[in-house]
Amino acid sequence: MGYVRTHDDEQIYYKDWGTGRPVVFIHGWPLNSDAWDDQMRHVADNGFRGVAHDRRGHGRSSHPFDGYDFDTFANDLSALLETLDLRDVTLVGHSMGGGELARYVGRHGTGRVRQAVLLSAITPLMLQGPDNPEGVPAQAFEEIKKGLLSERSQYWRDASEPFFSADPGGKATQGNRDAFWFMAMHENLQAGLKCVDAFARTDFHDDLRKFDVPTLVVHGDDDRIVPLEATGRKAAELISDATLKVYEGGSHGIGMVPGDKERFNSDLLEFLKS
């Protein structure tokens, strides 16, 4: 683990496990690279090099007041890949991290990229509108910001339920919900608020059309945060070489929930070897 310095002189924390062809994991909101530990260990155990970073404003990276937009996030990712000189990379983005991945391709191309994986990703557009009736109403995003401003800690405890579709008797554990809260509390408030606006309103259609590498799209049909029909299914249609896998009963937190994470790990490894 270590730090890389960005174009605007911020520091981005990263983990680096294993050796072999690199797999770079980009976490969702409001998490950090710890959310990928199961996948990091899995790829490292199978002959790959796992790298995961904390987005600015999250976890152990710098916590500036500004810079919470996808152009900046993509530039931060570019700084990581360039500083570590990572090539022939598989990029894996969860939720908001899928937007970061897409904008990286849109701004920086695929010269360093071999494959892409979009897991429960926000692409191509979250906000509901005339051209995206399956999306999330604007008021829902305003309610998120209201919750963060009124009592952030309790808001994150409550938000862990839909994040994991944590119904009684379901697959999600209390540990999943506790880990979500813990990571969320290591995102600063300003980042939290600004990221809501960024992931709600950023349009990634043009970015996805620039994908020219094999792409695996994984999404749960019980995703209560990022609707499958507005995002995963449309993303798979926009990307020329995409494979869509829909997990029956899968929540937004597929990579962390027992049962679903093992299935995703297996699908990821099969894709890496393809």
LINHU-V344157 format. One record per residue. N is the residue number from 1. RES is the residue in three letters. D_FIRST is the distance of its C-alpha to the first C-alpha in Angstrom with 1 decimal. Layout:
BEGIN
n,res,d_first
N,RES,D_FIRST
N,RES,D_FIRST
END
This chain:
BEGIN
n,res,d_first
1,MET,0.0
2,GLY,3.8
3,TYR,7.2
4,VAL,10.1
5,ARG,13.7
6,THR,16.3
7,HIS,20.0
8,ASP,21.1
9,ASP,18.7
10,GLU,16.4
11,GLN,12.7
12,ILE,10.6
13,TYR,7.4
14,TYR,5.5
15,LYS,4.2
16,ASP,5.6
17,TRP,8.2
18,GLY,11.5
19,THR,13.7
20,GLY,16.5
21,ARG,17.4
22,PRO,14.7
23,VAL,15.0
24,VAL,13.4
25,PHE,13.9
26,ILE,15.3
27,HIS,16.1
28,GLY,19.5
29,TRP,21.0
30,PRO,20.6
31,LEU,17.5
32,ASN,13.8
33,SER,11.1
34,ASP,12.0
35,ALA,15.3
36,TRP,14.0
37,ASP,13.0
38,ASP,16.3
39,GLN,16.1
40,MET,12.6
41,ARG,14.0
42,HIS,17.3
43,VAL,16.4
44,ALA,14.3
45,ASP,17.4
46,ASN,19.6
47,GLY,18.5
48,PHE,16.2
49,ARG,12.6
50,GLY,11.1
51,VAL,9.0
52,ALA,9.3
53,HIS,9.2
54,ASP,11.2
55,ARG,14.5
56,ARG,15.9
57,GLY,17.8
58,HIS,15.8
59,GLY,13.3
60,ARG,11.0
61,SER,11.9
62,SER,15.1
63,HIS,18.3
64,PRO,21.0
65,PHE,24.5
66,ASP,25.0
67,GLY,23.4
68,TYR,23.4
69,ASP,25.0
70,PHE,24.1
71,ASP,24.7
72,THR,22.0
73,PHE,19.5
74,ALA,20.3
75,ASN,19.9
76,ASP,16.4
77,LEU,15.6
78,SER,17.4
79,ALA,15.4
80,LEU,12.2
81,LEU,14.2
82,GLU,15.9
83,THR,13.3
84,LEU,11.5
85,ASP,15.2
86,LEU,15.0
87,ARG,18.6
88,ASP,20.6
89,VAL,18.2
90,THR,19.1
91,LEU,18.3
92,VAL,18.6
93,GLY,19.5
94,HIS,20.7
95,SER,23.4
96,MET,22.6
97,GLY,19.7
98,GLY,22.6
99,GLY,24.1
100,GLU,21.1
101,LEU,21.1
102,ALA,24.8
103,ARG,24.9
104,TYR,22.3
105,VAL,24.8
106,GLY,27.7
107,ARG,26.4
108,HIS,24.5
109,GLY,26.1
110,THR,24.9
111,GLY,24.7
112,ARG,21.2
113,VAL,21.8
114,ARG,23.4
115,GLN,23.6
116,ALA,23.0
117,VAL,23.0
118,LEU,24.3
119,LEU,24.0
120,SER,26.3
121,ALA,25.8
122,ILE,27.8
123,THR,29.1
124,PRO,31.7
125,LEU,32.9
126,MET,32.9
127,LEU,35.8
128,GLN,39.2
129,GLY,41.9
130,PRO,45.0
131,ASP,43.0
132,ASN,40.4
133,PRO,42.5
134,GLU,40.1
135,GLY,37.4
136,VAL,36.7
137,PRO,39.2
138,ALA,38.3
139,GLN,39.4
140,ALA,36.7
141,PHE,34.0
142,GLU,36.0
143,GLU,36.1
144,ILE,32.3
145,LYS,32.2
146,LYS,35.1
147,GLY,33.4
148,LEU,30.3
149,LEU,32.6
150,SER,35.0
151,GLU,32.7
152,ARG,29.1
153,SER,28.2
154,GLN,31.2
155,TYR,30.8
156,TRP,27.4
157,ARG,29.0
158,ASP,31.8
159,ALA,29.7
160,SER,27.8
161,GLU,31.2
162,PRO,31.7
163,PHE,28.0
164,PHE,28.3
165,SER,32.1
166,ALA,32.3
167,ASP,36.0
168,PRO,37.6
169,GLY,37.4
170,GLY,34.7
171,LYS,31.5
172,ALA,29.1
173,THR,28.4
174,GLN,28.4
175,GLY,24.8
176,ASN,23.9
177,ARG,25.7
178,ASP,24.2
179,ALA,20.6
180,PHE,21.7
181,TRP,23.2
182,PHE,20.3
183,MET,17.9
184,ALA,20.8
185,MET,21.4
186,HIS,18.0
187,GLU,19.2
188,ASN,21.6
189,LEU,25.2
190,GLN,25.7
191,ALA,22.9
192,GLY,24.5
193,LEU,27.9
194,LYS,27.1
195,CYS,25.1
196,VAL,28.2
197,ASP,30.3
198,ALA,27.9
199,PHE,27.6
200,ALA,31.2
201,ARG,32.8
202,THR,30.7
203,ASP,32.6
204,PHE,30.7
205,HIS,33.7
206,ASP,33.7
207,ASP,30.0
208,LEU,30.6
209,ARG,33.6
210,LYS,31.4
211,PHE,29.5
212,ASP,30.6
213,VAL,28.2
214,PRO,28.7
215,THR,27.5
216,LEU,27.3
217,VAL,28.3
218,VAL,27.9
219,HIS,29.5
220,GLY,31.2
221,ASP,34.9
222,ASP,34.5
223,ASP,31.8
224,ARG,33.1
225,ILE,30.7
226,VAL,30.7
227,PRO,34.0
228,LEU,34.0
229,GLU,37.2
230,ALA,36.0
231,THR,32.6
232,GLY,31.7
233,ARG,35.2
234,LYS,35.7
235,ALA,32.4
236,ALA,33.3
237,GLU,36.7
238,LEU,35.4
239,ILE,33.0
240,SER,35.1
241,ASP,33.2
242,ALA,32.0
243,THR,32.3
244,LEU,32.5
245,LYS,32.0
246,VAL,33.2
247,TYR,32.4
248,GLU,35.4
249,GLY,34.8
250,GLY,31.2
251,SER,29.8
252,HIS,27.3
253,GLY,24.5
254,ILE,25.0
255,GLY,21.5
256,MET,21.5
257,VAL,25.2
258,PRO,26.5
259,GLY,28.5
260,ASP,27.3
261,LYS,23.7
262,GLU,24.9
263,ARG,27.2
264,PHE,24.6
265,ASN,22.3
266,SER,25.4
267,ASP,26.3
268,LEU,22.9
269,LEU,22.9
270,GLU,26.5
271,PHE,25.8
272,LEU,23.0
273,LYS,25.5
274,SER,28.3
END
